[in-house]
């Protein structure tokens, strides 16, 4: 192969690598980009949904605080295990998900099948240390549907929670690509969680 041919071949390889990495970066950023291009939610009734993960009095208190801060009363949804904490007042429930990842994927599936007008914003009500992970995962899962996820501010998570956030963000990237969070890779932990949850 002559030198000009080698240079042309190198340019083609670098061009393909650049195009591929740009496409991958755009795909990874897509859930963060779409909500920015969606119309800013109005304060009309039904535009907000407060999601309580797993229940517990502290999490319902967070949901109450979020609801009081919104201009219109939001819809509410409790996602819990069948053996989880019951809501203090009648609340629609999804009895699905035995951990944060499966609860957020259940939420994404549920929202995808809701009739119009669709929810414009989702607010996650959970423990302070768990908020960052739950919100980031919800943004990855719901962003491509054009749904904004809050709260925007949260307490700095503990080191162990940061590790879980990184692990689950990777799981959700795989979920977007394959439809699976790959929980089956940790079969024993998965079996224990399912048994504890009653699913």
C-alpha positions in Angstrom: 0.0 0.0 0.0 1.4 3.4 -1.0 1.9 6.3 1.4 -1.1 8.3 0.0 -3.3 5.2 0.3 -2.2 4.7 3.9 -2.9 8.3 4.8 -6.4 8.1 3.2 -7.1 4.9 5.1 -6.0 6.5 8.4 -8.2 9.5 7.7 -11.2 7.1 7.0 -10.5 5.2 10.3 -10.2 8.5 12.3 -13.3 9.8 10.6 -15.3 6.7 11.5 -14.1 6.8 15.1 -15.0 10.4 15.4 -18.5 9.8 13.9 -19.0 6.8 16.1 -17.9 8.6 19.3 -20.1 11.6 18.5 -23.1 9.4 17.9 -22.5 7.5 21.2 -22.1 10.8 23.1 -25.3 12.2 21.6 -27.2 8.9 22.5 -25.9 9.1 26.1 -26.9 12.8 26.4 -30.3 12.3 24.7 -32.4 11.9 28.0 -30.8 15.1 29.3 -31.4 17.0 26.0 -35.0 16.1 25.2 -36.6 17.8 28.3 -34.7 21.0 27.5 -36.5 21.1 24.1 -39.9 20.3 25.5 -42.3 23.0 26.4 -41.9 24.3 30.0 -44.7 22.7 32.0 -47.6 24.9 32.8 -48.9 25.1 36.3 -52.2 23.6 35.2 -53.8 20.7 37.1 -52.4 17.3 36.2 -49.0 18.5 34.9 -47.1 17.3 38.0 -46.8 13.9 39.5 -45.2 13.2 42.9 -43.8 9.7 43.1 -43.2 8.2 46.5 -40.7 5.4 46.5 -41.4 2.6 49.0 -43.5 4.7 51.4 -42.5 5.3 55.0 -43.6 8.3 57.0 -40.5 10.4 56.1 -41.0 9.8 52.4 -44.7 10.8 52.6 -43.7 13.9 54.5 -41.3 14.8 51.6 -44.2 14.2 49.1 -46.4 16.6 51.2 -43.7 19.3 51.2 -43.2 19.0 47.4 -47.0 19.1 46.8 -47.4 22.2 49.0 -44.6 24.0 47.0 -46.3 23.5 43.7 -48.9 26.0 42.3 -51.5 23.3 41.6 -52.1 20.0 43.6 -50.1 17.3 41.9 -51.1 13.7 41.1 -49.5 11.2 43.4 -48.2 7.7 42.9 -46.7 5.2 45.4 -44.4 2.6 44.1 -43.8 -0.2 46.6 -43.3 -3.8 47.1 -46.5 -5.8 48.0 -45.0 -6.1 51.5 -44.1 -2.4 51.6 -45.6 0.5 53.6 -49.2 1.4 52.9 -50.1 5.0 52.0 -51.6 7.0 54.9 -54.4 8.1 52.6 -55.8 6.5 49.4 -53.1 6.8 46.8 -52.7 5.1 43.4 -50.0 2.4 43.7 -47.7 0.4 41.5 -46.9 -2.8 43.3 -43.8 -3.3 41.3 -40.1 -3.0 41.7 -38.0 -4.4 44.6 -35.2 -1.8 44.3 -34.6 1.7 42.9 -33.8 0.5 39.4 -36.9 -1.7 39.0 -39.1 0.9 40.6 -37.9 3.6 38.1 -38.2 1.3 35.1 -41.8 0.4 36.2 -42.5 4.1 36.5 -41.1 4.7 33.0 -43.3 1.9 31.6 -46.4 3.2 33.4 -45.9 6.8 32.2 -45.4 5.6 28.6 -48.9 4.1 28.7 -50.8 7.0 30.3 -53.4 8.8 28.2 -53.1 12.5 27.2 -52.6 15.0 28.6 -49.3 13.6 29.7 -47.4 14.3 32.9 -44.9 17.0 32.3 -42.9 16.9 35.5 -42.2 14.1 37.9 -41.0 14.8 41.5 -39.3 12.0 43.4 -40.1 11.7 47.1 -37.6 9.6 49.0 -35.0 9.8 51.8 -32.5 12.6 51.5 -29.5 10.3 51.0 -31.4 8.4 48.3 -32.7 11.4 46.4 -29.7 12.0 44.1 -29.6 8.4 42.9 -33.4 8.2 42.4 -33.6 11.5 40.5 -30.6 10.7 38.2 -32.0 7.3 37.3 -35.5 8.9 36.7 -33.9 11.5 34.4 -32.1 8.8 32.4 -35.4 6.7 32.2 -37.9 9.5 31.6 -35.9 12.2 29.8 -36.3 10.7 26.4 -40.1 10.9 26.9 -39.6 14.7 27.4 -40.5 14.5 31.1 -38.6 16.7 33.5 -37.6 15.2 36.9 -37.1 17.0 40.2 -36.1 18.0 42.7 -33.2 19.9 41.2 -31.4 20.2 44.6 -30.6 17.4 47.0 -28.3 16.6 49.8 -24.8 15.3 49.0 -25.1 11.5 49.0 -22.9 9.3 51.2 -19.9 7.6 49.7 -21.8 4.2 49.6 -24.8 5.9 47.9 -22.5 7.6 45.3 -21.1 4.1 44.4 -24.7 2.9 44.0 -25.5 5.9 41.8 -22.6 5.2 39.5 -23.5 1.5 39.3 -27.2 2.1 38.6 -26.5 4.9 36.1 -24.5 2.2 34.2 -27.3 -0.2 34.6 -29.8 2.3 33.2 -27.5 3.0 30.2 -27.6 -0.7 29.5 -31.4 -0.7 30.0 -31.8 2.0 27.4 -29.7 0.0 25.0 -31.0 -3.5 25.7 -34.2 -3.3 27.7 -32.6 -5.0 30.7 -31.0 -3.5 33.8 -28.8 -6.7 34.0 -29.9 -7.4 37.6 -29.7 -11.1 36.8 -25.9 -10.7 36.9 -26.2 -10.6 40.7 -28.6 -13.6 40.9 -28.3 -14.2 44.7 -28.9 -10.6 45.7 -31.8 -10.5 43.2 -33.4 -13.6 44.8 -33.1 -12.1 48.3 -34.6 -8.8 47.2 -37.5 -10.5 45.5 -38.2 -12.7 48.5 -38.1 -9.8 50.9 -40.5 -7.8 48.6 -42.9 -10.6 48.0 -42.6 -10.6 44.2 
